[in-house]
Amino acid sequence: MIKLLRRLLTASSTTEFCESCAQVCTSQCRANALLDQARTRALQLPSRF
């Protein structure tokens, strides 16, 4: 699923300023940043066990 998400997020070939790495970056960098944010949010959720 992560591979599919990464592939979908990197489909765009545009380059823009990325706040996560503070430089001009590619869609691959943005995809990695979004995955890191999703992981961080998931780890901060209260445990249901």
mmCIF file as Biopython writes it, N, C-alpha, C and O atoms, coordinates in Angstrom:
data_model
#
loop_
_atom_site.group_PDB
_atom_site.id
_atom_site.type_symbol
_atom_site.label_atom_id
_atom_site.label_alt_id
_atom_site.label_comp_id
_atom_site.label_asym_id
_atom_site.label_entity_id
_atom_site.label_seq_id
_atom_site.pdbx_PDB_ins_code
_atom_site.Cartn_x
_atom_site.Cartn_y
_atom_site.Cartn_z
_atom_site.occupancy
_atom_site.B_iso_or_equiv
_atom_site.auth_seq_id
_atom_site.auth_asym_id
_atom_site.pdbx_PDB_model_num
ATOM 1   N N  . MET A ? 1  ? 0.820  -1.193 0.000   1.0 0.0 1  A 1 
ATOM 2   C CA . MET A ? 1  ? 0.000  0.000  0.000   1.0 0.0 1  A 1 
ATOM 3   C C  . MET A ? 1  ? 0.865  1.258  0.000   1.0 0.0 1  A 1 
ATOM 4   O O  . MET A ? 1  ? 0.540  2.242  -0.665  1.0 0.0 1  A 1 
ATOM 5   N N  . ILE A ? 2  ? 1.951  1.223  0.737   1.0 0.0 2  A 1 
ATOM 6   C CA . ILE A ? 2  ? 2.839  2.385  0.766   1.0 0.0 2  A 1 
ATOM 7   C C  . ILE A ? 2  ? 3.441  2.618  -0.612  1.0 0.0 2  A 1 
ATOM 8   O O  . ILE A ? 2  ? 3.592  3.763  -1.041  1.0 0.0 2  A 1 
ATOM 9   N N  . LYS A ? 3  ? 3.787  1.530  -1.314  1.0 0.0 3  A 1 
ATOM 10  C CA . LYS A ? 3  ? 4.338  1.680  -2.661  1.0 0.0 3  A 1 
ATOM 11  C C  . LYS A ? 3  ? 3.320  2.308  -3.595  1.0 0.0 3  A 1 
ATOM 12  O O  . LYS A ? 3  ? 3.674  3.159  -4.412  1.0 0.0 3  A 1 
ATOM 13  N N  . LEU A ? 4  ? 2.053  1.901  -3.487  1.0 0.0 4  A 1 
ATOM 14  C CA . LEU A ? 4  ? 1.005  2.478  -4.317  1.0 0.0 4  A 1 
ATOM 15  C C  . LEU A ? 4  ? 0.818  3.953  -3.994  1.0 0.0 4  A 1 
ATOM 16  O O  . LEU A ? 4  ? 0.704  4.775  -4.904  1.0 0.0 4  A 1 
ATOM 17  N N  . LEU A ? 5  ? 0.787  4.296  -2.721  1.0 0.0 5  A 1 
ATOM 18  C CA . LEU A ? 5  ? 0.642  5.690  -2.316  1.0 0.0 5  A 1 
ATOM 19  C C  . LEU A ? 5  ? 1.806  6.524  -2.825  1.0 0.0 5  A 1 
ATOM 20  O O  . LEU A ? 5  ? 1.608  7.630  -3.328  1.0 0.0 5  A 1 
ATOM 21  N N  . ARG A ? 6  ? 3.012  6.000  -2.698  1.0 0.0 6  A 1 
ATOM 22  C CA . ARG A ? 6  ? 4.189  6.717  -3.179  1.0 0.0 6  A 1 
ATOM 23  C C  . ARG A ? 6  ? 4.106  6.925  -4.692  1.0 0.0 6  A 1 
ATOM 24  O O  . ARG A ? 6  ? 4.438  7.999  -5.192  1.0 0.0 6  A 1 
ATOM 25  N N  . ARG A ? 7  ? 3.660  5.887  -5.424  1.0 0.0 7  A 1 
ATOM 26  C CA . ARG A ? 7  ? 3.544  5.987  -6.876  1.0 0.0 7  A 1 
ATOM 27  C C  . ARG A ? 7  ? 2.501  7.033  -7.267  1.0 0.0 7  A 1 
ATOM 28  O O  . ARG A ? 7  ? 2.720  7.807  -8.199  1.0 0.0 7  A 1 
ATOM 29  N N  . LEU A ? 8  ? 1.372  7.061  -6.563  1.0 0.0 8  A 1 
ATOM 30  C CA . LEU A ? 8  ? 0.335  8.042  -6.860  1.0 0.0 8  A 1 
ATOM 31  C C  . LEU A ? 8  ? 0.794  9.462  -6.554  1.0 0.0 8  A 1 
ATOM 32  O O  . LEU A ? 8  ? 0.493  10.390 -7.305  1.0 0.0 8  A 1 
ATOM 33  N N  . LEU A ? 9  ? 1.514  9.631  -5.464  1.0 0.0 9  A 1 
ATOM 34  C CA . LEU A ? 9  ? 1.960  10.963 -5.073  1.0 0.0 9  A 1 
ATOM 35  C C  . LEU A ? 9  ? 3.095  11.475 -5.948  1.0 0.0 9  A 1 
ATOM 36  O O  . LEU A ? 9  ? 3.294  12.686 -6.042  1.0 0.0 9  A 1 
ATOM 37  N N  . THR A ? 10 ? 3.841  10.589 -6.588  1.0 0.0 10 A 1 
ATOM 38  C CA . THR A ? 10 ? 4.962  11.021 -7.423  1.0 0.0 10 A 1 
ATOM 39  C C  . THR A ? 10 ? 4.587  11.084 -8.893  1.0 0.0 10 A 1 
ATOM 40  O O  . THR A ? 10 ? 5.464  11.286 -9.733  1.0 0.0 10 A 1 
ATOM 41  N N  . ALA A ? 11 ? 3.318  10.918 -9.230  1.0 0.0 11 A 1 
ATOM 42  C CA . ALA A ? 11 ? 2.896  10.945 -10.629 1.0 0.0 11 A 1 
ATOM 43  C C  . ALA A ? 11 ? 3.124  12.319 -11.256 1.0 0.0 11 A 1 
ATOM 44  O O  . ALA A ? 11 ? 3.369  12.411 -12.459 1.0 0.0 11 A 1 
ATOM 45  N N  . SER A ? 12 ? 3.050  13.353 -10.485 1.0 0.0 12 A 1 
ATOM 46  C CA . SER A ? 12 ? 3.277  14.708 -10.983 1.0 0.0 12 A 1 
ATOM 47  C C  . SER A ? 12 ? 4.772  14.952 -11.152 1.0 0.0 12 A 1 
ATOM 48  O O  . SER A ? 12 ? 5.575  14.579 -10.297 1.0 0.0 12 A 1 
ATOM 49  N N  . SER A ? 13 ? 5.135  15.583 -12.265 1.0 0.0 13 A 1 
ATOM 50  C CA . SER A ? 13 ? 6.556  15.827 -12.525 1.0 0.0 13 A 1 
ATOM 51  C C  . SER A ? 13 ? 6.957  17.268 -12.230 1.0 0.0 13 A 1 
ATOM 52  O O  . SER A ? 13 ? 8.019  17.714 -12.665 1.0 0.0 13 A 1 
ATOM 53  N N  . THR A ? 14 ? 6.133  17.990 -11.506 1.0 0.0 14 A 1 
ATOM 54  C CA . THR A ? 14 ? 6.452  19.382 -11.206 1.0 0.0 14 A 1 
ATOM 55  C C  . THR A ? 14 ? 7.499  19.475 -10.108 1.0 0.0 14 A 1 
ATOM 56  O O  . THR A ? 14 ? 7.675  18.551 -9.314  1.0 0.0 14 A 1 
ATOM 57  N N  . THR A ? 15 ? 8.179  20.588 -10.079 1.0 0.0 15 A 1 
ATOM 58  C CA . THR A ? 15 ? 9.167  20.856 -9.043  1.0 0.0 15 A 1 
ATOM 59  C C  . THR A ? 15 ? 8.771  22.150 -8.354  1.0 0.0 15 A 1 
ATOM 60  O O  . THR A ? 15 ? 8.455  23.136 -9.020  1.0 0.0 15 A 1 
ATOM 61  N N  . GLU A ? 16 ? 8.784  22.157 -7.039  1.0 0.0 16 A 1 
ATOM 62  C CA . GLU A ? 16 ? 8.399  23.350 -6.294  1.0 0.0 16 A 1 
ATOM 63  C C  . GLU A ? 16 ? 9.167  23.416 -4.986  1.0 0.0 16 A 1 
ATOM 64  O O  . GLU A ? 16 ? 9.918  22.502 -4.647  1.0 0.0 16 A 1 
ATOM 65  N N  . PHE A ? 17 ? 8.973  24.501 -4.257  1.0 0.0 17 A 1 
ATOM 66  C CA . PHE A ? 17 ? 9.648  24.679 -2.976  1.0 0.0 17 A 1 
ATOM 67  C C  . PHE A ? 17 ? 9.008  23.775 -1.941  1.0 0.0 17 A 1 
ATOM 68  O O  . PHE A ? 17 ? 7.787  23.756 -1.787  1.0 0.0 17 A 1 
ATOM 69  N N  . CYS A ? 18 ? 9.827  23.036 -1.244  1.0 0.0 18 A 1 
ATOM 70  C CA . CYS A ? 18 ? 9.347  22.082 -0.244  1.0 0.0 18 A 1 
ATOM 71  C C  . CYS A ? 18 ? 9.680  22.598 1.151   1.0 0.0 18 A 1 
ATOM 72  O O  . CYS A ? 18 ? 10.837 22.891 1.453   1.0 0.0 18 A 1 
ATOM 73  N N  . GLU A ? 19 ? 8.664  22.705 1.996   1.0 0.0 19 A 1 
ATOM 74  C CA . GLU A ? 19 ? 8.896  23.210 3.345   1.0 0.0 19 A 1 
ATOM 75  C C  . GLU A ? 19 ? 9.562  22.179 4.247   1.0 0.0 19 A 1 
ATOM 76  O O  . GLU A ? 19 ? 10.274 22.543 5.184   1.0 0.0 19 A 1 
ATOM 77  N N  . SER A ? 20 ? 9.339  20.896 3.975   1.0 0.0 20 A 1 
ATOM 78  C CA . SER A ? 20 ? 9.907  19.875 4.857   1.0 0.0 20 A 1 
ATOM 79  C C  . SER A ? 20 ? 11.422 19.803 4.746   1.0 0.0 20 A 1 
ATOM 80  O O  . SER A ? 20 ? 12.099 19.529 5.737   1.0 0.0 20 A 1 
ATOM 81  N N  . CYS A ? 21 ? 11.968 20.045 3.551   1.0 0.0 21 A 1 
ATOM 82  C CA . CYS A ? 21 ? 13.432 19.990 3.412   1.0 0.0 21 A 1 
ATOM 83  C C  . CYS A ? 21 ? 14.020 21.371 3.127   1.0 0.0 21 A 1 
ATOM 84  O O  . CYS A ? 21 ? 15.232 21.500 2.954   1.0 0.0 21 A 1 
ATOM 85  N N  . ALA A ? 22 ? 13.175 22.407 3.076   1.0 0.0 22 A 1 
ATOM 86  C CA . ALA A ? 22 ? 13.605 23.803 2.917   1.0 0.0 22 A 1 
ATOM 87  C C  . ALA A ? 22 ? 14.448 24.030 1.669   1.0 0.0 22 A 1 
ATOM 88  O O  . ALA A ? 22 ? 15.445 24.750 1.707   1.0 0.0 22 A 1 
ATOM 89  N N  . GLN A ? 23 ? 14.045 23.418 0.573   1.0 0.0 23 A 1 
ATOM 90  C CA . GLN A ? 23 ? 14.728 23.647 -0.696  1.0 0.0 23 A 1 
ATOM 91  C C  . GLN A ? 23 ? 13.785 23.293 -1.840  1.0 0.0 23 A 1 
ATOM 92  O O  . GLN A ? 23 ? 12.693 22.769 -1.616  1.0 0.0 23 A 1 
ATOM 93  N N  . VAL A ? 24 ? 14.208 23.580 -3.050  1.0 0.0 24 A 1 
ATOM 94  C CA . VAL A ? 24 ? 13.420 23.187 -4.209  1.0 0.0 24 A 1 
ATOM 95  C C  . VAL A ? 24 ? 13.559 21.681 -4.363  1.0 0.0 24 A 1 
ATOM 96  O O  . VAL A ? 24 ? 14.674 21.159 -4.386  1.0 0.0 24 A 1 
ATOM 97  N N  . CYS A ? 25 ? 12.444 20.985 -4.468  1.0 0.0 25 A 1 
ATOM 98  C CA . CYS A ? 25 ? 12.524 19.527 -4.518  1.0 0.0 25 A 1 
ATOM 99  C C  . CYS A ? 25 ? 11.516 18.952 -5.497  1.0 0.0 25 A 1 
ATOM 100 O O  . CYS A ? 25 ? 10.720 19.679 -6.092  1.0 0.0 25 A 1 
ATOM 101 N N  . THR A ? 26 ? 11.559 17.673 -5.651  1.0 0.0 26 A 1 
ATOM 102 C CA . THR A ? 26 ? 10.726 16.966 -6.616  1.0 0.0 26 A 1 
ATOM 103 C C  . THR A ? 26 ? 9.506  16.357 -5.943  1.0 0.0 26 A 1 
ATOM 104 O O  . THR A ? 26 ? 9.341  16.446 -4.726  1.0 0.0 26 A 1 
ATOM 105 N N  . SER A ? 27 ? 8.668  15.747 -6.741  1.0 0.0 27 A 1 
ATOM 106 C CA . SER A ? 27 ? 7.480  15.100 -6.202  1.0 0.0 27 A 1 
ATOM 107 C C  . SER A ? 27 ? 7.847  13.921 -5.306  1.0 0.0 27 A 1 
ATOM 108 O O  . SER A ? 27 ? 7.099  13.597 -4.384  1.0 0.0 27 A 1 
ATOM 109 N N  . GLN A ? 28 ? 8.984  13.274 -5.561  1.0 0.0 28 A 1 
ATOM 110 C CA . GLN A ? 28 ? 9.426  12.166 -4.702  1.0 0.0 28 A 1 
ATOM 111 C C  . GLN A ? 28 ? 9.691  12.666 -3.281  1.0 0.0 28 A 1 
ATOM 112 O O  . GLN A ? 28 ? 9.340  11.993 -2.312  1.0 0.0 28 A 1 
ATOM 113 N N  . CYS A ? 29 ? 10.300 13.825 -3.155  1.0 0.0 29 A 1 
ATOM 114 C CA . CYS A ? 29 ? 10.561 14.408 -1.837  1.0 0.0 29 A 1 
ATOM 115 C C  . CYS A ? 29 ? 9.244  14.726 -1.132  1.0 0.0 29 A 1 
ATOM 116 O O  . CYS A ? 29 ? 9.098  14.465 0.062   1.0 0.0 29 A 1 
ATOM 117 N N  . ARG A ? 30 ? 8.288  15.290 -1.868  1.0 0.0 30 A 1 
ATOM 118 C CA . ARG A ? 30 ? 6.995  15.602 -1.269  1.0 0.0 30 A 1 
ATOM 119 C C  . ARG A ? 30 ? 6.274  14.332 -0.833  1.0 0.0 30 A 1 
ATOM 120 O O  . ARG A ? 30 ? 5.637  14.308 0.220   1.0 0.0 30 A 1 
ATOM 121 N N  . ALA A ? 31 ? 6.373  13.276 -1.638  1.0 0.0 31 A 1 
ATOM 122 C CA . ALA A ? 31 ? 5.739  12.007 -1.273  1.0 0.0 31 A 1 
ATOM 123 C C  . ALA A ? 31 ? 6.352  11.455 0.008   1.0 0.0 31 A 1 
ATOM 124 O O  . ALA A ? 31 ? 5.635  10.977 0.887   1.0 0.0 31 A 1 
ATOM 125 N N  . ASN A ? 32 ? 7.668  11.519 0.114   1.0 0.0 32 A 1 
ATOM 126 C CA . ASN A ? 32 ? 8.337  11.048 1.328   1.0 0.0 32 A 1 
ATOM 127 C C  . ASN A ? 32 ? 7.909  11.871 2.537   1.0 0.0 32 A 1 
ATOM 128 O O  . ASN A ? 32 ? 7.690  11.322 3.616   1.0 0.0 32 A 1 
ATOM 129 N N  . ALA A ? 33 ? 7.790  13.181 2.362   1.0 0.0 33 A 1 
ATOM 130 C CA . ALA A ? 33 ? 7.375  14.045 3.465   1.0 0.0 33 A 1 
ATOM 131 C C  . ALA A ? 33 ? 5.948  13.721 3.900   1.0 0.0 33 A 1 
ATOM 132 O O  . ALA A ? 33 ? 5.655  13.689 5.095   1.0 0.0 33 A 1 
ATOM 133 N N  . LEU A ? 34 ? 5.055  13.479 2.931   1.0 0.0 34 A 1 
ATOM 134 C CA . LEU A ? 34 ? 3.680  13.130 3.272   1.0 0.0 34 A 1 
ATOM 135 C C  . LEU A ? 34 ? 3.605  11.791 3.996   1.0 0.0 34 A 1 
ATOM 136 O O  . LEU A ? 34 ? 2.829  11.641 4.940   1.0 0.0 34 A 1 
ATOM 137 N N  . LEU A ? 35 ? 4.402  10.821 3.564   1.0 0.0 35 A 1 
ATOM 138 C CA . LEU A ? 35 ? 4.424  9.529  4.249   1.0 0.0 35 A 1 
ATOM 139 C C  . LEU A ? 35 ? 4.953  9.666  5.666   1.0 0.0 35 A 1 
ATOM 140 O O  . LEU A ? 35 ? 4.437  9.032  6.587   1.0 0.0 35 A 1 
ATOM 141 N N  . ASP A ? 36 ? 5.974  10.484 5.848   1.0 0.0 36 A 1 
ATOM 142 C CA . ASP A ? 36 ? 6.509  10.713 7.192   1.0 0.0 36 A 1 
ATOM 143 C C  . ASP A ? 36 ? 5.468  11.373 8.091   1.0 0.0 36 A 1 
ATOM 144 O O  . ASP A ? 36 ? 5.336  11.014 9.261   1.0 0.0 36 A 1 
ATOM 145 N N  . GLN A ? 37 ? 4.728  12.340 7.542   1.0 0.0 37 A 1 
ATOM 146 C CA . GLN A ? 37 ? 3.682  12.998 8.323   1.0 0.0 37 A 1 
ATOM 147 C C  . GLN A ? 37 ? 2.590  12.009 8.707   1.0 0.0 37 A 1 
ATOM 148 O O  . GLN A ? 37 ? 2.101  12.033 9.836   1.0 0.0 37 A 1 
ATOM 149 N N  . ALA A ? 38 ? 2.202  11.134 7.771   1.0 0.0 38 A 1 
ATOM 150 C CA . ALA A ? 38 ? 1.162  10.144 8.057   1.0 0.0 38 A 1 
ATOM 151 C C  . ALA A ? 38 ? 1.626  9.168  9.133   1.0 0.0 38 A 1 
ATOM 152 O O  . ALA A ? 38 ? 0.850  8.802  10.016  1.0 0.0 38 A 1 
ATOM 153 N N  . ARG A ? 39 ? 2.885  8.748  9.064   1.0 0.0 39 A 1 
ATOM 154 C CA . ARG A ? 39 ? 3.423  7.842  10.091  1.0 0.0 39 A 1 
ATOM 155 C C  . ARG A ? 39 ? 3.430  8.520  11.454  1.0 0.0 39 A 1 
ATOM 156 O O  . ARG A ? 39 ? 3.062  7.912  12.459  1.0 0.0 39 A 1 
ATOM 157 N N  . THR A ? 40 ? 3.848  9.775  11.483  1.0 0.0 40 A 1 
ATOM 158 C CA . THR A ? 40 ? 3.904  10.513 12.741  1.0 0.0 40 A 1 
ATOM 159 C C  . THR A ? 40 ? 2.514  10.646 13.347  1.0 0.0 40 A 1 
ATOM 160 O O  . THR A ? 40 ? 2.334  10.438 14.547  1.0 0.0 40 A 1 
ATOM 161 N N  . ARG A ? 41 ? 1.529  10.993 12.517  1.0 0.0 41 A 1 
ATOM 162 C CA . ARG A ? 41 ? 0.152  11.104 13.014  1.0 0.0 41 A 1 
ATOM 163 C C  . ARG A ? 41 ? -0.350 9.763  13.532  1.0 0.0 41 A 1 
ATOM 164 O O  . ARG A ? 41 ? -1.007 9.705  14.571  1.0 0.0 41 A 1 
ATOM 165 N N  . ALA A ? 42 ? -0.044 8.685  12.815  1.0 0.0 42 A 1 
ATOM 166 C CA . ALA A ? 42 ? -0.504 7.360  13.237  1.0 0.0 42 A 1 
ATOM 167 C C  . ALA A ? 42 ? 0.122  6.960  14.568  1.0 0.0 42 A 1 
ATOM 168 O O  . ALA A ? 42 ? -0.540 6.345  15.404  1.0 0.0 42 A 1 
ATOM 169 N N  . LEU A ? 43 ? 1.381  7.299  14.768  1.0 0.0 43 A 1 
ATOM 170 C CA . LEU A ? 43 ? 2.048  6.951  16.019  1.0 0.0 43 A 1 
ATOM 171 C C  . LEU A ? 43 ? 1.538  7.778  17.190  1.0 0.0 43 A 1 
ATOM 172 O O  . LEU A ? 43 ? 1.638  7.349  18.340  1.0 0.0 43 A 1 
ATOM 173 N N  . GLN A ? 44 ? 0.994  8.956  16.913  1.0 0.0 44 A 1 
ATOM 174 C CA . GLN A ? 44 ? 0.504  9.821  17.977  1.0 0.0 44 A 1 
ATOM 175 C C  . GLN A ? 44 ? -0.938 9.519  18.368  1.0 0.0 44 A 1 
ATOM 176 O O  . GLN A ? 44 ? -1.433 10.049 19.362  1.0 0.0 44 A 1 
ATOM 177 N N  . LEU A ? 45 ? -1.619 8.668  17.592  1.0 0.0 45 A 1 
ATOM 178 C CA . LEU A ? 45 ? -2.990 8.314  17.935  1.0 0.0 45 A 1 
ATOM 179 C C  . LEU A ? 45 ? -3.004 7.500  19.220  1.0 0.0 45 A 1 
ATOM 180 O O  . LEU A ? 45 ? -2.099 6.700  19.456  1.0 0.0 45 A 1 
ATOM 181 N N  . PRO A ? 46 ? -4.015 7.695  20.048  1.0 0.0 46 A 1 
ATOM 182 C CA . PRO A ? 46 ? -4.088 6.900  21.279  1.0 0.0 46 A 1 
ATOM 183 C C  . PRO A ? 46 ? -4.287 5.426  20.942  1.0 0.0 46 A 1 
ATOM 184 O O  . PRO A ? 46 ? -4.996 5.079  19.997  1.0 0.0 46 A 1 
ATOM 185 N N  . SER A ? 47 ? -3.667 4.593  21.710  1.0 0.0 47 A 1 
ATOM 186 C CA . SER A ? 47 ? -3.754 3.150  21.489  1.0 0.0 47 A 1 
ATOM 187 C C  . SER A ? 47 ? -5.137 2.643  21.873  1.0 0.0 47 A 1 
ATOM 188 O O  . SER A ? 47 ? -5.721 3.090  22.860  1.0 0.0 47 A 1 
ATOM 189 N N  . ARG A ? 48 ? -5.653 1.714  21.091  1.0 0.0 48 A 1 
ATOM 190 C CA . ARG A ? 48 ? -6.973 1.146  21.385  1.0 0.0 48 A 1 
ATOM 191 C C  . ARG A ? 48 ? -6.855 -0.150 22.165  1.0 0.0 48 A 1 
ATOM 192 O O  . ARG A ? 48 ? -7.868 -0.798 22.430  1.0 0.0 48 A 1 
ATOM 193 N N  . PHE A ? 49 ? -5.675 -0.537 22.532  1.0 0.0 49 A 1 
ATOM 194 C CA . PHE A ? 49 ? -5.477 -1.801 23.254  1.0 0.0 49 A 1 
ATOM 195 C C  . PHE A ? 49 ? -5.226 -1.553 24.710  1.0 0.0 49 A 1 
ATOM 196 O O  . PHE A ? 49 ? -5.037 -2.499 25.474  1.0 0.0 49 A 1 
#
